[in-house]
């Protein structure tokens, strides 16, 4: 049984068009470097902020503040940790909000803009912001070696990539790029491969972070991240091609419009001249046909009332058809005018917002609009939980289990490895062997997240967190499958607008999630600091219901 299943899987993998799979395989390496730099510097940045708050704000001596990062903290040092954490949690919250407000505003415009001008400019702009962020962080950390630096100065480091769109702009460009160069069959595999590269980058960054931090210092780590971002920016500028073929899209749009005009003439149950003639002429023709039929009734035994009713229905049907076609032509003309305005308008034009709103909420056949909105809502809830948890989870494990930077980075490494193998192996087995649909895989991913959050909330020993990681092994499948569902429904010319809506909503999640989780954690810090996991489990349950 197992041998036949393995053989079947290998045969299906051989049938996969690998040449098409690796076509324009540019985004995945960029994602790997980006998340590697984030993971390499993220935990170190949090630890540095805690240390700077302890020394400069609460004015404890350096020796005590350095010992906060050691294991089995108790007594006096535990009191310092409990005093510093609420202040640091608020700082993390403000930092998260700053990273979200401007990108959410930019995301409203960049989707429609990228559908007209391409994906590559967005990739360049976002990577320039990330490069500046890490270089500024390295400078601030170097200054703190000689002077006392308030931890709020680290907020300045996030300003460049926040102004230039940050993760929101990069996400829109990356997902649109993959959707542009793939078809329906290859797209789920590319989405999973993107998730795999993301997990590998997070895993390697988390694994190396503590060792490099111990061997060098935070300045070196921030500087390495900045250099990696600068090299990636140069790679995008010189090597990555534009995925959006604007000339081909223009030709396709013109040909589609010509075909629509031909179909319109054939669909109307009358002569094509009825469209160009006015309504009065059409009614005259109908009256003549009625009189002609009445003359013929002298020679045939026909029910005149039935003829009159049929002629009236025919007349009303023709008039309704003319009105419906006129309304359709008016809508298409308005959409064409908006598209022409969008091509000539600037980046922050209201035309882009109008186009995004119209595209996302327009009526679509087979309940496609409802599907898009429900999937978007499920992704919104998932990112909401992620943003809220990231704000307090490091503080939670320090308070609950006295974890050091190395303990936390080891946990993150195992978590990312498990997610990567869960996404790859789970997708290949469940999708290729058991033939599960994309929606079923998404439901399993949400169930996996629910179990993980419940176990984390009930954890009273460190190994419980690793058990939660195992329970959430399929969680990485949810995001790629949700985006696959949307990209299969929406045409490539509108993907930027739809992805812009989803990423804008996801960028707005920290505005609510960060204050909510921070306040809840601060209130329950002395009693049950892990209670925020119950909120996470409830929200994942709501997302699961959306996908059902």
Secondary structure, DSSP 8 states (H G I E B T S, - for coil): -HHHHHHHHHHHHHHS-HHHHTTT--HHHHHHHHHHHHHHHHHHHHHHHHHHIIIIIS---HHHHHHTTSSS--THHHHHHHHHHHHHHHHHHHHHHHHHHHHHHHHHHHHHHHHHH-SHHHHHHHHHHHHHHHHHHHHHHHHTTTS---GGGGGGGGHHHHHTTHHHHHHHHHHHHHHHH--HHHHHHHHHHHHHHHHHHHHHHHHHHHHHHHHS-HHHHHHHHHHHHHHHHHHHHHT------HHHHHHHHHHHHHHHHHHHHHHSSS-THHHHS-HHHHHHHHHHHHHHHHHHTTTS---HHHHHHHHHHHHHHHHHHHHHHHHHHHHHHHHHHHHHHHHHS-TT-HHHHHHHHHHHHS--GGGHHHHHHHHHHHHHHHHHHHHHHHHHHHHHHHHHH---HHHHHHHHHHHHHHHHHHHHHHHIIIIIIS---HHHHHHHHHHHHHHHHHHHHH--SHHHHHHHHHHTTTTTHHHHHHHHHHHHHS-GGGHHHHHHHHHHHHHHHHHHHHHHHHHHHHHHTTT-TTTHHHHHHHHHHHHHHHH-
